[in-house]
Amino acid sequence: MARILLTTTSFQDTPGPHLTRLAESGHEVVCERGPLTEARMLELAGQFDGFLCGDDAITKAVIEKSLPRLKIIAKYGIGLDKIDVATATANKIPVTFTPGVNHTTVAEHTFGLLLTLVKELDFHISETKAGRWTRHVGHEIAGKTIGIVGLGRIGKEMVIRAKAFGMPAVAYDTYWDDAFAKAHNVTRCEKLTDLLSASDIISLHTNLTAKTHGMINATTLKIMRKGSILLNCGRGELIDNAAVVESLKAGHLGGYGTDVLDVEPPPPDHPLLHAPHCIVTPHIGSRTHESVQRQAGMALENLLLFLDGKPPIAQANKF
C-alpha cells in the first residue's frame, strides 16, 4: 500500500468514478487543498510515495526532501511548469500528465471570455440585477481576425470554433501541423510580432517556458492593433501584469480576459482585479464535470499503473 498526497481540488470536489476507484485502490490518501506553496510542500515532503498534484510548487528542494520515499509525481492536467521535471528525471522519478483531455472545455471557456468582453456581458448582467436598464453598444466578432499563439490541441479547437463564428485565423507556433492548417485555412505567422500586428483578437495557448515568460509586455503590446482583445487561458506568467494594466488604462488594449494569474489565488490588491476592461475567472477553464472526470481518470490511471509496475499512459520525462 502506498501513501498518496492528493492536492487537486477539482479531483476531490467533482463526483465521478475516479473517486470510487481511488477509494477502492487500497492506497492511503491524504488530501490537501491546493495549489500548495513551496513552504507547505516542504512541510509535507518525505511522507509520501506519490503526489497526485495540480499546480503545486514541486521544486527541486521539495523533490530532494521527498527522497528516497517519493516514487511518482502524477500531474492532473498538462502544464508542468510548476514541477522541476529536470530534478525528478535526475532522480528517476516519473512525471506523468494528462494530454488530450481538456482541450474542448478550455476552448469553450476562452470563447466565453471573448464574448463577455466584446458584448460587455459582465457589466450588463450586473446592471440588470441591480434594477437598472443600462445598455452599452458592443461589438461583433464575425469577420475579426483571431491570432492563436500555440496551435496545439487547444489552439486547434479555437480555430474550429473561430471558423464557426466567421473569423479568419492566423497562428504562431514552433511546431506546425501543415495538414490541419490547410484544412482549416489557417495562415502561419513566422514571428510572434507578425501575429500581433495582424490580429484583432489574440489568444494565448502556449506552454510557459523561459522563452515565453512575459511574451506579452510593453514592447509587444505596442505592436498590437488599437482596441484589440487579449485572451489568456495558458499561464498568468505569459504576460507582464503592469504592462497590460497600463495598456488597458491608456485605451490601446481594448480588453483582457484571463482564466490564469501569476499568483493563484490572487491577493486582494492584484492589479488585474481592478483594471478596466479586464475580466478574470478563477482558473476554471477545464473545470467541467466532463473534463474533470477525463483528467482525474487519466491522472489516477497513470498513478495506479506505475504503482502496479506497469507503464503509465502518458509520461513527460524519460530516463
N, C-alpha and C positions, 0 to 999 in steps of 0.2 A: 504493500500500500504506500502510495506517495502522498506527500503533503503539498497541496497546491495553494498558491496565493491568487485569488480571483479579484481583480480590481475594476474591470469594466462594468459600469453601471447599466449599460444597455443590456448586457447579458443577464444581469441579475434582475432587472426590472421588467423584462418583456416575457410574457408567458410563451411557452413553446416546448417542443420535445427536447431541446438542448438542456433544459433544467432537469427533466426527468432522467436523461441519460447520464448527466453529471452526478446526480444523486445516487444512481444505481451503479456507478463505476467502482464503488468501494474505496475511492481515494478520500483522504481527509481534505476538506476545502475550507479555507479561511477567507472570508470576504472583507474587503475594504472598499471605500467609496472613492474611486479615482476621478481624475488623474492625480496620482500621488507625486509629491515633490521628491527631490533627491534626498532631502533630510529624512522624510518619512520612510522612503525605500531603504535608506541606510539603517534605520531602526529595525526594519523587518528582515534585512539581508542576513542570510546564513541559516534561516529557519525553514527553508522550503526547497523541495526538489524541482518544482516548476513554477513559472509565472504564467498565468493566463491574463494578459495585460491589455490595456488600451493605450493611452498616451502618457503613461507614467514615465518619470525620468529614470531610465535604466542606464546609468552612466558607467564609465569604467570603474569608478570607486564602488558602485553598487554591485556590479558583477564580481569584482575581485573579493569583496566582503562576503558574497554569496557562496564562494567556493570553499570546500570542494563539493558541497551538497548539491548546488544547482545543476540540473541536467538539461533543462529545456526552457526556452523563452517562446511561448506561443502567443503571437500577436493577434488580437481581434481587430481586423482592419488591414490596410495595405501600407500605410505610412510608417516608415521605420526610422524617421529622423530623431525620435526620442530615445532610441536604443543604440548603444555603442556596439554596432554589429562587428566591427573590427576586433574589439576585445573579446566578444563572445566567440568569434571564429578562432582567435588565437588560443582560446581555452577549450576548443572543440565542443562548444555549446550550440546546438542548432537553434536558429531563429526562424520560426515558421510564421506564415502570414496567410491572408485570405483574398487573393486576387480573384476578380471576376464575380463578386457577389453584391456590390453596392453601386455599380455604375448607373443603373437605371434611376434609382431614387435620388442620387446626388445630382444628376442632370435635371430631374424634375424640380428639385429644390432650387437649383440655380435659376431656372426659368421663373420660379415663384418669386425670387428676389428681383429679377429683371422686371416682371410685370408690376410688382409692388412699387418699384421706383418710378417707372415711366407713367403709371396711372395714379401715383401718389395714394395708393390704397390705404396705407397706414394712417395718413392724415384724414382721408375721407371717412374711414371707419370710426376713428376717434371722435371726429366732429359729429357724425350722425348719432353715435352712442351718447354724446353729451347733449343731444337735443337740438343741435344746430344743423342747418341745411346749407353748409358752406361748400362751394364747388370750385375746384381749380381745373384748369384745362391741361390735360395730359398729352401724351404722345403715342403714336403708333410705333410698333416695331417692324411691321411689314416694310420691306424694301431697305431696311437698315443693314449695314454690313456688320457681321459679328466676327471678331477676331478671337480665335481659340488658341491659347498658349498651352500646348500639351495635347497631342492628338492620340492619346491612349484610349482605353475603354470609355472613360467618362467623356473625353473630348469628342469621340465618335458619336456617342449618344447625343451630345449637344448639337452636332452637325445635323443629325437626323431630325431633331426637334426644330432646329432653326429652319430647315428646309420646309417643314410643315407650316411655319409661320411666314414663309415667303421672304426669308432673309438669306442673302448671299453670304457665304462663309469663306474666310481666309484662315490659315493656321500656320503656326510655327512650332516645329519640333525637331530635335536632333535625329530621331528615328522617324522615317516616313513610310506610311503604308500607301504606296502608289495606287494599288488597285482600289482601295477604299476611296481615296481622294478623287480618282477618275470617276468612280461610280456615283459619287455624290457631288461632283463638281466643286471640289474644294481647291482653292488657289493656295499654293505653297509660298510662304514668305521665307526668304533666305535668312533674314535677320529679324530680331525682335522689333527693332525700330521701324522696319518696313510694315510690320503688322500694326504697330501702334498708330502710325500715320494714316493707315488705310481703313481703320475701323471706327464705327460709331459706338460699338459695344465691345469691350474686351473682357474675356472670361478666362480666369487662371485655373488650370488643371494640371499643373506640373509638380514634380516632386520638389521638396525643399532640399537643396544642396548648397555647398559653399558658393557655387556659381549663380544660383537662382535667388539666394538670400538678398532681399531688398532690391529685387529686379525692377519694381515699380518705385521710383524715387523722384526727387526733384527734377533730375535731368530727363528721365524718360516720360514723366508726366507732361512736360512742356511739348513733347513730340505729339502727344495725343490731341485729337481734334477738340476744339472748344465745345463743351456741353456733352462730351462723351460719357458713357456709363462704364464703370469698372465693377466687375463681379469677382468674388474670391471664395471658392469652395475648395481651395487647396490647403494652404497653410498661412497663418497670420503673418509669419515672418517673410513672406514673399514681397510684402510691401513695407515702405517706410511710413510709419504712422503719421509722423509730424508733417511729412511732405504731402500726404493725401489730405490731411485736415486743412493744410494751408491752401491747397488747390481747390478744395470744396468751398472754403470761405471766400476765395477770390472769384469763384464762379467759373473757373476754367474746367474743372471736373464737374460734370453735371450730376453725378450721383455715385455712391459707393455702396454696394450690397455685399455683405460678407457673412459667412457662417463660421468663420475661424478668426481667432485673435492670437496675438503673440503671447498673451497671458490668459489662461483659462482655468477657472472663471476669472473675469477681469476685476480689478479694483474699481470702486465707485467713481474714481476720477480718471478712468481710462479715457484718453482724448477722443476715441472714436464713438464713445457712448453719447457724446454731447456735440458731435459735429453736425453741421447742416447737411441735408440731403444724404444722410447716411443711415442705413438700416443694418442692424446686427442681430443675427439669430444665434442661439447658444449651442453651436456645433451639433445640429440635428439633421444635417443633410442626409445621412444614412440611417437615421433613427426612425425607421418604419417597421411595422410588425413583420412584413415580408423580408426586408433586408436584414433585420436583426437576426431572424431565425436562420437565414442563409449564412451570415457571418459567424454567428455563435456556433452553428453546426459544424462549419468548416474548421474554426479555431479549435473547437473541442476534439474534432476528429484528428487533427494534427497532433494534439497533445496525447490523446489516448493511443494512437497508433505508435508513436515514439515510445511511450512507456511500456507498450506491449512488444517492443523490439522490432517494430516494422517501420518502413519508410513513411514519413508524413506525406500528405497530399502536396503541399507547397512549402518548400524550404528556401529561404532567401540567401543563405550562405553555404559555402562549400568548404570542406577541409578533408 
